[in-house]
Amino acid sequence: MAQIPNKSAQQTAQYAVPTSADVARLAGVSRATVSYVLNNTSAVRISEPTRRRVHEAAKELGYVPHAAARSLRAGHTRVVLMPTPQIPAGPLFSEFFNELQWALSRFDYTVVQYGSLGLTGEEAARAWAELRPVAVLAPGASGLGARAVDVLKRSGAKAVFTLGPQRTEGAHALLMDQRRIGNRAAEHLLERGSRHIGVVIPEEQGLEPFARPRAEGLRQTVTGHGRGATVTELPLAYDEESAARLAARWRTLGVDGVFTYNDEYAMLLMRALQDEGIAVPGETAMIGADDLVLGRLLRPRLSTVRIELPSGQKLAELVDRVVRDPGMEPGVHDVLGATAVHRESS
């Protein structure tokens, strides 16, 4: 009786997994040379023609290096873990994180975004540690403490960075002090003559870690100014109905200047005030933050606080230095700058 061919066996043979030995034979080099070339090893000099032959052979065979095997040989992965922020990231911060990921890839790191919503502190650190990252860049809202940093380092993480307004013991701190944005907004409005300043407090869930420090920074500057200057908090949901309700009672608030948290809330509030016949800046000066292009298209053009973040390349270089020298004393790096930009709305 004829034997029926095993379909799965045929498929396995048809799609045999190529090895580094196959690449070496096709390229006419040793397996060690293949490893040096495909792992971008800088300690060994390989001629450019040889590198091209290896890459061409790997491409022809469909060979891809085995990340897990490479990690076992090296004693660590090349994974940089970036937990997903638990707060909405605006265009500015999204662009910053995209640039950072690209720059890290140039150093041969694999960036993995981890959706750990709801996890904080040690619980989050243990979940991240399961992936054995060589570095972790944790947003400030993740609530890492010294014990959580220790969990990550014991799992093999050579570099732990926190991004936020405060530092954590044992981790390198990339300080982003949001109060500075409120400081610049208040200084600008005071310089333009405002004395009764409103500050928008977004009601959108998750924005408090940004909004509260910005409001605090504004209040510090206004209080320090004296001369009868006051601050009024203005809760505002990100919808037209909420903005219309606020605009309807605007003249009862006695506000002659307003910091709107960011440019998006400024656009929302400006339209509502104009619908109520309240002139900007005639009756109320206005300043946002983030310096979005859309703010320049408004009429009047929107004054704003331009936020300056470090280049992704510089931050990737810092991560790489710490990975190469894990004994480096954890440092504090002040990475957020802020400058008021005057336009027509103030």
C-alpha angles and dihedrals in degrees: 000000000000115000115237110234114247105246096203091050090052091050091049091052092045092052100037110171111246118229135208087256089061090050091048092051094048093046094043094235138109124274088245090059090051089052093048093050100043093043092049091236107186096188092075122057113227121181118246094241090054091049090052092050091051094048092046092049092049091049093048092050095040090238118168121182114250106246095199093051091047090051092052091052093047095042092235141047128252090231119129108195118213110183112214111257113252090220128066111272115219126218093272096054093040089056090047093052092046091053091048092052091050092049092049090051088057087061089054094255122140111224115213121190111210119205099213099157110170095017119111140162119357093351090059093044092053091050091050092045091061088073091054095225119192089217138014127204104194125189115236093246090066089082098223115182131188092273092052090051088051090053090055094047093048089054090057105271107148095188130034119183129181122204114204148070097301138045127238123217112258095015132095108248124222097192117211104179105192091190088077090066091054089047092056093045092051093046090052095049092046091050089052091054104263115143104167104055128187123204121201114230107198115226091202109121116255100020096098095095087062102031101049096051091046090052091046091052091050092048092050092053095045093047091049090051093060116178092122095300114158139192126218121189114223115198109208133177117212097253137092095246093057091046091049091052091051093047091050091063096034097111091054090059096063092221116157098175134027138195106205100199091243142359094267093058088044091058091049095048096041092057092048093049092049090051087056091051094251111145121228115234095359095072100011129022114216136201129176133183138240097048095241118187090238089063090063090053093058121098110255092033110244123252109219148172109252111216117213119205128180119264116266089235094059093047092048089052089053092050091050092049092053092046089053092046106032091169090067112126109255108258137201116235118189101212106165122087127178133196128178114234115203118216135150100294094072 
